[in-house]
Amino acid sequence: MQQDETIKQIEDKIASVTLNSTNSTYVPPHMRKSGGGVSGGNNHPTNSGWNSTPSMHAPKPNPSNDWAKPQNHSQNRNNYGSGNRPGYGQWRDGKHVPGHPNSRLEKELFGDPNDASKQHTGINFDRYADIPVEATGNGVPEPIVDFANSPLDPHLLSNINLARYTTPTPVQKYSVPIVANGRDLMACAQTGSGKTGGFLFPIISAAFSKGPLPTAGMQAHNSGNGYPKRKAFPTALILAPTRELVSQIHEEARKFAYRSWVRPAVVYGGADMNQQLRQIDSGCDLLSATPGRLVDLIERGRISLSNIRFLVLDEADRMLDMGFEPQIRRIVMGEDMPDVKDRQTLMFSATFPRDIQLLARDFLKDYIFLSVGRVGSTSENITQKIEYVEDVDKRSVLLDVLHSMPGGGLTLVFVETKRMADMLEDFLIQSNFAATSIHGDRSQRERERALETFRTSRTPVMVATAVAARGLDIPNVTHVVNYDLPSDIDDYVHRIGRTGRAGNTGISTAFFNRNNKNIVKELVGLLREANQEIPDWLENIARDASFGGGGGGSSRGRGAPRGRGRSGNQDFRRFNNANANPYSHNGYHSNGRYGGQMPQYNGPPAGGQGAYMFAAGANPGSGPGGSWW
């Protein structure tokens, strides 16, 4: 009896429920844009980001937005972002609204003030003031002298301050105003000179001030299994050759996009595709990618390049050396990316031989060529030591070298083969050194774990093949050992550049023997340029190689040689007779040790083309007229 009464009560309650109760906040889709909806309903939710369904009646894009208008747009992002989530901002009513601080996320991104793994400037930073800088092109903007008086967005400046960047590096002093002025850029800078900030700062600053672009017409389409697939429309694309490098760029982008509406994302091969797709679904405004994985996602219909306004090719010469040229050309010229005249293209690398510059003509327009320091040379912040060691003695000499180094720093040991990396790691562990290794046969998880334990000093010695030689920014690397010297001098430059970064000092030790004669002449030249001590025996070997005609070449071993040529650190357009308007040399030149008074500079000659070279620490435009900005 009691059970019957209970059933009757439940039935009465169900009968009293109406589908459209006056207290319901739910509005059916067909009524959301009509007058029949709930009064006071929010027709513009705060989180109407790129991954929401576009309205067919959305207002047209704001004509005051400085972004070039993409085709086939149907949604204006008047409100875009993550609502009131701490650590994330919004684009609301045509303005960037930074989010509230998030102490946990802030510590993850920037670390504590004394966290060595998050440090980016060193005790020798002021020595950058003497590095020569050359900017070649039409209408070169004046360089900035500090962050405070730059065209960068105030919120970005607060993030730069959180990252403890106090002074822009030479490449940043020039690249920031060049990119902010809407110019294409080809930048050659010594390794560890701050190239990543050189392109991230102006790109993120532009995003903060201009807001998100409208998303293209179809954001979601059926995947064939009944579930919709969302498509991302990034505004900035950064291509780099290795998963380590794109991951590093992504982490830097996360720092400088902190508390903003900009959502960085990263995709690369060798990692779980579904996890990367989930990250893209959370937001993809600034995308760092390796070429192969990006092509894969484009073919799957998950990424469109139609909204790209900034294209960055980082370590461009290495991407071409590694055989990525067909994929890069497809991405840039064979997909839906805007034409070269409708986007800004930036190429960054430590070396740009003449043939790489010739290829750049297809990707860049009226670009400025920026050379910071002597391209192909090494930093004077790195003390280079060359030891003659036969192969059979390398292990014992390595132990002596490691025992002689003071504690507290990280040591990176480079070898030529994966087998040697594994064997040397085992040997070091057996010799009571906390060591790890990284090479191409390791899974992505194993590589990331090795890098993490190395960064945090749990394994302060890491053995690596060339996969980690370029682009990786690991703070506090105080010592690099070339256990096996590479066959190419550029690889040597990039390997030792893992130390002495951003003004810090470092030590490089190289084991040289008769198997390395092919690079001896160039090696001696590099040591001389960097004012390093050259052993007498090395000078003798170089002299014998010169007279004997053997060695001294640069055998790359990964395809056709890329000769350094006379344009390795200069704008090849100066020497190209086919160029209808070759650049003149009517600028002035200084290497930071200019003997007399540097002439006043108030901008480039009107309508002229020229090469301008300044000391990085000088402010050619300072004077009664104020900044060029």
MARDRENKOL-829504 format. One record per atom (N, C-alpha, C): x, y, z. Coordinates in steps of 0.1 Angstrom, whole numbers, plus 5000, padded with zeros to 4 digits. Each point is the difference from the previous one (the first is absolute). Layout:
BEGIN
XYZ;...
END
This chain:
BEGIN
500849885000;499250125000;500950125000;500950015009;500950115001;500850024987;500449884993;500750014988;499250064989;498649974999;499150064990;499950155002;500050045013;499950155002;501350074995;501149945003;501250064995;500150014985;499649894993;499950014985;499150104995;498850025007;499150104996;500650145002;500750025011;500650145002;501050034989;500849904996;501050024989;499350044987;498949924997;499350034988;499450145000;499550045011;499450145001;501150104997;501249985006;501150104998;500450004985;500149894994;500450004986;498950074991;498849975003;498950074993;500050155001;500550055011;500050145003;501250074993;500949934995;501250064993;499650044986;500450124996;499750054986;501450024993;500049984987;501250014992;500550145000;499150105000;500450144999;499550075012;500549975012;499650065012;500450154999;499250095006;500350145001;501250035007;500549905008;501250025008;501349954993;499749934988;501249944993;500850104993;501349985001;501050094993;500349944986;499549894997;500349944987;499150064989;500750034989;499350064988;500249914988;499049954994;500249914988;500850084989;500849924992;500850074990;499250094991;498849954995;499350084990;499450135006;500050025014;499550125006;501050095005;501349964999;501150085006;500250144994;499650014987;500250144994;498650064998;499049955006;498650054998;499650075013;498950074999;499550075011;499349915011;499949874996;499449915009;500849945011;501350045000;500949945010;499850065013;500749965010;499950045014;500650155000;499250085006;500550145001;501250015008;500950094996;501250025007;501149894997;499749914991;501049904996;501250064994;501149945001;501350054995;500249944986;499750084989;500249954987;501550004995;500850055009;501550014996;500849955012;500049875001;500849945012;501450045000;500650015012;501350055001;501049914994;499749874999;500949904994;499649964987;499850104990;499649964987;501349994991;500849915004;501350004993;499949934987;501249974994;500149944986;499349874999;500049935012;499449864999;498549995003;499450125000;498550005002;499450014986;498749964999;499449994987;499750144995;500450044988;499850144995;498550034997;499650125003;498750044996;499950054986;498949964993;499950054986;499650144999;499750065012;499650145000;500950095008;501249965001;501050075008;500350134993;500350115008;500450134994;501349994992;500150094990;501250004992;501250045008;501249964996;501250045007;500150155001;500650055012;500250145002;501050054990;499650104992;501050064990;501250065006;499950045013;501150065007;501149915003;499749865000;501049905003;501150014989;501350005005;501150024991;500449874992;499449885005;500349884992;499550014986;500749944991;499549994986;498849915001;498950034992;498849935001;500149874992;499849895007;500049874994;498749974992;500049914991;498849974992;499149905007;498750014997;499049905005;500050005015;499850115006;499850005015;498650025004;499649945011;498650005004;499850035015;501150025007;499850035014;501050105005;499550115007;500950105005;500249965015;501350005004;500349965014;499950125009;498850055002;499850115009;500449965015;499649885003;500349955013;500849864998;501250005005;500849884997;501049985012;500149885004;500949975011;499449905010;500650005012;499649895009;499250065012;499250104998;499250055011;500850065011;499749965012;500750055012;501049905005;500549914992;501049905005;501250085004;500649985012;501250065004;501249964991;500850094995;501149974992;499750014985;498750034996;499650004986;499150134998;500250074989;499350124998;498949984989;499550124996;498950004990;500350114990;499349994988;499850114991;498550045001;499750115006;498750045003;499650144996;499050014991;499650134995;501150084994;500849934992;501050064992;501350045008;500149945012;501250035009;500549885006;501450005002;500649895007;499850025015;499449905007;499850015014;500849895007;501250035005;500849905007;499349935012;500249875002;499449935010;500750025014;499449955010;500650015013;501249915002;500950045008;501249915002;499749865005;500849914996;499949865005;501349965005;500249995014;501349985006;500649874996;499149894999;500649874996;500550004986;499250064991;500550014986;501250094998;500050115008;501150094999;501349945004;499949925011;501249935004;500549904990;499049934994;500449904990;500750064988;499550124996;500550064988;501350085003;500150075011;501150095002;500949965011;499649905008;500849955011;500250115011;500849965010;500350095011;501250094996;500150125006;501150094996;501449935000;500249915009;501349935001;500149874992;499049974992;499949884993;501050004988;501149935000;501050014990;499549954986;499049905001;499549944988;499150104992;499650125006;499250094993;500850134998;501250015002;500850124998;500350024985;500150124996;500250034986;501050104997;500650065010;501050104998;501249975009;501250044996;501249975007;500850115003;501149985007;500950105005;500750084989;500249944989;500750074989;499050064990;498850035003;499050044991;500450144994;500750085007;500350134995;501149994989;500649894999;501049994989;499350004986;498749975000;499350014987;500050134994;500350115008;500050134995;501050024989;501149925000;501050024990;499949914988;498949924999;499849924988;499550084989;500649994988;499650074988;498749954995;499150094996;498749974994;499950074987;499549924990;499950064986;498549974996;499350114996;498749984995;500050064985;499649914991;500050044986;498649994994;499650104993;498750004993;499550144998;498850014996;499350124997;499250055012;500450125005;499250065012;500249925013;501249995004;500349925012;499650095012;499149955009;499650075012;501150015010;499950105009;501050025010;499949895011;501149955005;499949905010;499650065013;499449915009;499650045013;501349995009;499950075011;501249995010;499649935013;498749995003;499549935011;498649964998;499549915009;498649964998;499050115003;500350085010;499150105005;499650104989;500950034991;499850104989;499949934987;499349895000;499849924987;498550014997;499749954988;498650004996;499249885005;500649935010;499349885005;498850035009;499049915000;498850025008;500450005015;499350085008;500350015014;499949865007;498949934996;499949875007;501149904997;500550014987;501149924997;501350045008;500150135002;501250055007;499949955015;498849985005;499949955014;500549855000;499649924989;500549865000;501550004997;500550094993;501550004997;500750035014;499450085008;500650035013;499949885009;498949924999;499849885008;501149904996;500450004987;501049914995;501450045004;500150125006;501350055004;500950044988;499450044989;500750064989;500250155004;501250045001;500250145004;500450094988;500749944991;500650084988;499849924988;499550064989;499849934987;501449964995;500149884994;501249964993;500150084987;501250004994;500150074987;499049964989;499749874999;499149964990;498650055004;499750015012;498750055005;499850154998;501150075002;500050154998;499650034986;500449924990;499850034986;498749934995;499849885004;498849924994;498750065005;499950045013;498850055005;499450124992;500850114997;499450104992;499849964985;500949924995;499849954986;498749934999;499749905008;498749934999;498850095004;500250085010;498950095004;499750104988;500950034991;499750084989;499549934988;499749875002;499349924990;501049954989;501349995003;500949964990;500449855001;500349944989;500649875000;501450015005;500549885005;501450015006;500749864997;501350024997;500949885000;501150045010;500149925011;500950045011;501049895002;501350044999;501149925004;500650055013;500049915010;500550045013;500849885006;501050035008;500749905007;499149925009;500449875001;499149915009;500050065014;498849985006;499850055014;499850155001;499750064989;499950155000;498650055002;499049915003;498750055003;499150004987;500249914990;499250014988;498549975003;499849915010;498649965002;499250125005;500550085009;499350125004;500050104989;501049994991;500050104989;498849994991;499449884999;498849994992;498749995008;500149945012;498849985009;499550145005;500950095004;499650125006;499150084991;500550044988;499150084991;498749934995;500149864999;498849934995;498950005011;500449975012;499050005011;499650145004;500850094999;499650145002;498950054990;500249964987;499050034990;498749935003;500149885005;498749935003;499350075012;500750045010;499450075011;499350134996;500650074991;499450134996;498949994989;500149904992;499149994989;498949905002;500249915009;498949905003;500049884990;499049915003;499949884991;499350034987;500449934990;499450014987;498649925000;499150044992;498849924999;500449864995;499349905004;500349864995;499349984987;500649914992;499549974987;498749925001;499350004988;498649965000;499749875006;500649894997;499749875005;501149955010;499650015013;500949965011;499949855003;498849954999;499849865003;499449924989;500449884997;499549924990;500049865005;499149914993;499949875005;501249914997;500449925009;501249924999;499749874993;498749974998;499649874994;499649905010;500250025013;499649915011;499050065009;499350114995;499050065007;500450115010;501350025001;500550105009;500650124992;499850125003;500550114993;501550025002;500750044990;501550045002;500150154999;500750055009;500250155001;501350034992;500050124994;501150044992;500650135007;501350005002;500750125006;500450094989;500050135004;500350114990;501150095007;501249955002;501050095006;500350124993;500450115007;500450124994;501550014997;500849935008;501450004999;500549854999;500949974991;500649874998;501550015001;500649915009;501450005001;500549864997;500849984989;500549874996;501449995005;500449885005;501349975005;500349864997;501349964999;500349864995;499849895010;500150025013;500049895009;498950025011;499649895006;498950005010;500550085012;501349985003;500550075012;500050154998;500350054988;500050144998;498650065000;499049934993;498750065000;499449995014;500349905008;499650005014;500550115008;501350034998;500650125007;499450134996;499750024987;499450124995;498650015007;499349895000;498650005006;500150045015;500949955007;500150045014;500350155002;500850054991;500350155001;498750074996;499349964990;498750064996;499050005012;500049895007;499049995012;500450115010;501350025002;500450115010;499450134995;500350044988;499750144996;498550014996;499349894999;498550014998;499349995014;500749995011;499449985013;498950125003;498949965005;498950095003;499450074988;500149944988;499550074988;499049914993;499450054990;499149924992;500749904990;501350024998;500749924990;500249865006;499749904992;500249865004;501149944991;501249985005;501049934993;499849854999;500449944990;499949854998;501249954993;500349875001;501249944994;499649864995;500549974988;499849874994;501449954994;500349875002;501249944995;499849854999;500949944992;499949864998;500649925012;499649885001;500549915010;499350015013;498950085001;499350025012;498549964997;499249985011;498749954999;499150114992;499549964989;499250094991;498750055008;499349915006;498850035007;500250115011;501149995007;500350105010;500350134994;500750014989;500250124993;498750064994;499149924995;498850044995;499150065011;500149945012;499250065012;500650145003;501350015000;500650135002;499550104990;500049974988;499550094989;498650035002;499249915005;498550035002;499950105012;501050015008;499950105011;500450144996;500550014988;500450134994;501349994993;500050074988;501249994992;500250134992;500550105007;500250134993;501450024995;501049945008;501450014996;500549855000;500349954988;500349864999;501549984996;500749925009;501449964997;499949854995;500749974989;499849874994;501249964992;500249874999;501049944991;499249984987;500750014988;499350004987;499249874998;500649885004;499349884997;498749985007;500050035013;498749995008;499050104995;500550124996;499050104996;499349964987;500849944990;499449954988;499049895003;500349925009;499149895004;498650065005;500150105009;498850065006;499250074989;500750074991;499350074989;499349894991;500649894997;499349904992;498849945008;500150005013;498849945008;498950115001;500350124995;498950105001;499950065014;501150005008;499950055014;500750145001;500750044990;500750135001;499850074986;499650135001;500050084988;501050115001;500750044990;501050115000;499450124994;498750014998;499450124993;500150135008;500249985014;500050125008;501450045003;501049944995;501450035004;500450144996;500550075009;500550144998;501550015003;500549905007;501450005003;500549854997;501049994992;500749874997;501450025004;500549915009;501450005005;500749874996;501150014994;500849884997;501350015009;500049925010;501150005009;501049894997;501350035001;501049904996;499749964985;499850094992;499649974986;501049924992;501350035002;501049934993;500049855004;499849975013;500049875004;498849924995;498850074999;498849934995;500349964985;500650094993;500349964986;501149894999;501050005009;501049905000;499449865004;498950005008;499449885005;499049954990;499850074988;499149954990;498650045001;499850115007;498650055002;499550104989;500950024991;499650114990;498749974993;499749874995;498749984993;498950025009;500049965013;498950035009;499950155003;501150075002;499950145003;499450074988;500449974988;499450064988;498549974998;499649885004;498649965000;499250095010;500550015012;499450075010;499850154996;501150064995;500050144997;499350034987;500249924990;499550034987;498949914994;499849885007;499149914994;498749985008;499850075011;498849985008;499250135000;499250035010;499250125000;500650125007;501349995002;500750125007;499950124991;499850125006;499950124993;501350024992;499950084989;501250024991;501050085008;501250004995;501250075006;499650155003;499250064991;499750145002;499050035011;499349895004;498950015010;500449955014;501349975002;500549965013;501450055002;500549995012;501450035003;500749875002;501249994994;500849885000;501450045006;500449925010;501250025007;500849875000;501350024996;500949885000;501150035010;500249915009;501150015010;500949885000;501350025001;500949905001;501450065004;500949915004;501350045003;500950014987;499649934990;500750004987;499050014989;500350094990;499250014988;501050004988;500549894996;500950004988;499250064988;500850034989;499450064989;498849934994;500249864998;498949934994;498750005008;500150015013;498850015009;499450134997;500850114999;499450134998;499350014986;500549934990;499449994987;498649945001;499949895008;498749945002;499050095007;500650095008;499150095008;499250094991;500550024988;499350094991;498649964997;499749875001;498749944998;499050035012;500650025012;499250015012;499950145005;500950094997;500050135006;499850114990;499550125004;499850114991;500850125006;500750074992;500750135004;500549995015;500749905002;500449975014;501250085004;500250015013;501250055006;500949895005;501350014996;501049895004;500750055012;500049935011;500650045012;501149905004;501250055002;501149925004;500550055013;499949925010;500550045014;501249925003;501150065001;501349935003;500549944987;501049935001;500649944988;499449864998;499249994990;499349874998;501049894997;499849895006;500949894999;501250005009;500050115009;501150015010;499449955013;500950005010;499549955013;500250125010;499349995011;500050115010;501250005008;500550125003;501150025009;499749965015;498749995003;499649955013;500349865003;500449934989;500349855001;501549985000;500649955010;501449965000;500149874993;500749994989;500249884992;501349945002;500049875004;501249925002;500049894990;501149984993;500249894991;501149915005;499649875002;501049905005;500249894990;501349964998;500249894991;499849875008;499049924995;499749885007;499749894990;500849895001;499749894991;498749935005;499349934990;498749945003;500149915013;501149925001;500149905011;500150075013;500450135001;500250075012;498950095004;498950014992;499050105002;499349985013;499649885004;499349975012;500750055013;501349965001;500850045011;500250155001;500250074988;500250145000;498750075004;498849954995;498750055004;499850005015;500449895006;499950005015;500850115007;501250014995;500950115005;499450144998;499450024989;499450134997;498850035009;499249905002;498850015008;500450025015;501049935005;500550025014;500650135002;500550064990;500750135001;499050125000;498749984996;499150114999;499450025013;499750135004;499450035012;498549965000;499549975012;498649955001;499050114997;498749964999;499050104999;499550034986;500849964989;499650024987;499649874993;499550024987;499649894992;501149984989;500249874997;501049964989;499349934989;500150044988;499549944988;501149934992;499949874998;501049934993;499549954987;500650054989;499549964986;500849894994;499349904995;500649894992;499349994987;500549924991;499649994986;498949894998;500049905008;499149894997;499149975013;498849944997;499149975010;500649895009;500749904994;500649895007;501050065010;500850094996;501050065009;499350085011;498950064997;499250075011;499649915011;499549884996;499549905010;501249955008;501149974993;501249945006;500650095010;500150134995;500750105009;499250035012;498750004999;499150025011;500249895011;500049884995;500349885009;501350025007;501050034992;501450025006;500050105011;499450124997;500050115010;499349965013;498849934998;499349955012;500849905008;500749914993;500949915007;501250075007;500350124995;501150085006;499550105010;498849985005;499450085010;499650144996;499750024988;499550134995;498549984997;499250095006;498650004996;499850054986;499749914991;500050044986;498749944993;499750074989;498949954992;500450024985;499149964991;500450024986;498750024992;500250064988;498950034991;500549984986;499149934992;500349994986;498749964992;500149994987;498849984992;499249885002;500649895005;499349875002;499250005013;500250105008;499250005013;498650044997;499049955007;498650054999;499950145005;499050074996;499850145004;499950015015;499449905007;499950015014;501449995007;500849904994;501449995005;500850124998;499950074988;500750124998;499650115009;498750015002;499650115009;500449975014;500049885005;500549965013;501550035002;500849974989;501450035001;500350155001;499250084992;500250145000;499650065013;498949955006;499550055013;501049975011;500649885001;500949975010;501350074998;500450034988;501250084997;499850155004;498850064996;499850145004;499950025015;499549905007;499850025015;501349955007;501049964993;501349965006;500049875008;498949924998;500049875006;501049914992;500250024988;501049934992;500850114993;501050065007;500750124995;500949974988;500149884995;500849974988;499049934990;500050054988;499149944990;500949984987;499949884995;500649964988;499050014988;500450074990;499050034989;500649984986;499249964991;500350014986;499650134994;500150024987;499750134994;498550045002;499249915004;498550035001;499950125010;500950015010;499950115010;500950114998;500750004988;501150094998;499550144997;498950024995;499650134995;498750055007;500050135003;498750065004;499649985015;500449895006;499649985014;500650105009;499150065008;500550105010;499849945014;501149955005;500149945013;500850085009;499450085009;500850095008;501049925009;501150075004;500949955009;500949884994;500149994987;501049914994;501350075000;500949965008;501350075002;501149934992;499849884995;501149934994;499449914989;500650024988;499749914988;501349924997;499849874998;501149914996;499749944986;500950034990;499849934988;500949885000;499449895006;500749875001;500349954986;499150024990;500249984986;499850134993;501050054993;499850124993;499249974987;499150104997;499249984987;500950024988;499549954989;500750024987;499750144994;499150075005;499650134995;500250115010;500750114996;500450105010;498750075006;499050024992;498850065005;499449925011;500049874999;499549915011;500850035013;501350024998;500950035012;499550135006;499850104992;499550135005;498849985008;499049934995;498749985007;500149925012;500949905000;500249925012;500550085012;501150074997;500650075012;499150125004;499150044991;499150115003;498949965011;500049875004;499149965011;500450065013;501350055001;500550075012;500350144996;500250085010;500350144997;498850084994;498849965003;498850054994;499650135008;499450094992;499550135005;500950075010;501350004997;500950085008;500749925010;499649885003;500749925010;501349954995;500949965008;501349944996;499949855000;500849944992;500049864999;501449944995;500249875001;501249944996;499749894990;500749994989;499949904990;501349925000;499949875000;501249914999;499849914988;500949994990;499949924989;501149904999;499749874997;501049904999;500349994985;501350044996;500450004986;501049894998;499949944988;501149914996;500050004984;500849914995;500350004986;498749984991;498949945006;498849984993;499250134998;500550115006;499350134999;500750104991;501049964992;500750094992;499250084990;498849944996;499250074990;499550145005;499950025013;499550135004;501150085007;501349965000;501050075008;500250144996;500050044987;500250134996;498950105004;498849954999;498850085004;500050015015;500449905007;500050005015;501050105005;501250004994;501050105004;499550144997;499350024989;499550134996;498950055011;499249915004;499050035010;500650045013;501049925004;500750035013;500750144999;500650034989;500650134998;499050115001;498949994993;498950105000;499550035015;499949895008;499550025013;501150035011;501250034995;501150035009;500349895010;500049884995;500349885008;501449964998;500549935010;501449945000;500049894990;501050004991;500149894990;501349925003;499949875003;501149925002;501050004988;501350005003;501049994989;499849884991;499749895006;499849884992;498850014991;499050075004;498850024991;500450094988;500850115003;500450094990;500949924990;500849915004;500949924992;499149914991;499049945005;499249914992;499250084990;499550125003;499350084991;501050054989;501250035003;501050044990;500349894991;500249885005;500349884992;498849974990;498850025006;498849984991;499950104989;500450125003;499950104989;501149974989;501249975004;501049974990;499749874993;499549905007;499849874994;498849994991;499150105002;498850004991;498949915006;500249935010;499049915005;499450065013;498849965003;499350055012;499550144998;499650055011;499550145000;498750024994;499449904993;498750024994;498949985010;498850024996;498949995009;499049904994;500349875003;499149894995;498849995009;498850034994;498850005009;499549865002;500149914991;499549875002;498549985000;499250114997;498649995000;499550054987;500649974989;499650054987;501050104995;499650084990;500950094993;500550105010;501350034998;500650105009;499450144998;499950075011;499550135000;501250095003;500650064989;501250085002;499750125008;500950055008;499850125007;500050124991;501050004991;500050114990;500150145006;500050104992;500250135005;498850065006;498849934997;498850065005;499549925013;500949935006;499549925012;499650095011;500550125001;499550095011;499750144994;499750014987;499750124994;498849984991;499450114996;498850004992;500549974985;499549894995;500549964987;499550094989;499050085003;499550104990;501050104996;501050025008;501050104997;500849954988;500249874999;500949944990;499249944988;498750015001;499249944989;499850104989;500749984989;499850104989;498750004994;499249895002;498749994994;499050085007;500450055012;499150095008;499950134993;498950054997;499850134993;500550115009;499849995013;500450115009;500949945011;501349984996;500949955010;500250105011;500249955013;500150095011;501450075000;499950125002;501350085001;500649995014;501150065002;500749995012;500250145006;498950084999;500150135005;499750025014;499949895008;499850015014;501450025007;499950015013;501350015007;500149875008;501349975004;500349875006;500750025014;499749925009;500750015013;499949865006;501049965007;500049875007;500150015015;499550125004;500050025015;501350065005;501050014991;501350065004;500350114991;499050074996;500150114990;500950115006;501050054992;501050095006;499550145002;499150054992;499550135001;498650015004;499450124999;498650025004;499149944989;499149915005;499149944990;499050104995;499850014987;499150104994;498549985005;499350115000;498650005004;499249924990;499149915004;499249924991;498650035003;499250054990;498650035002;499149924990;500449884998;499249924991;500749984987;499649904992;500649974987;499750124990;500850014990;499850104989;498749984994;499250104997;498749994994;500149944987;499249894998;500049934988;501349934996;500950005008;501349944996;500249865006;501049934996;500449875005;501450015005;500249945011;501450015005;500249895011;501349995004;500449915010;500450085012;499449975012;500350085012;500649915010;501150045006;500749925010;500350085012;499549955011;500250085013;500649915010;500650065011;500249925012;498749975006;499849885005;498749965005;499650085012;501050065008;499750085011;499750144997;500250044988;499850144996;498650034997;499650135001;498650044996;500250104989;500149964988;500350104989;498950114999;498849965005;498950104998;499750095011;500849985011;499750095012;500550144997;499350095005;500350144998;498850095003;500150134995;498950095003;498749954994;500049924989;498849964994;499449885007;500749945009;499549885007;500149884992;499249895004;500149874994;499450004986;500549924992;499449984987;498649955001;499649945012;498749965002;499150125003;
END
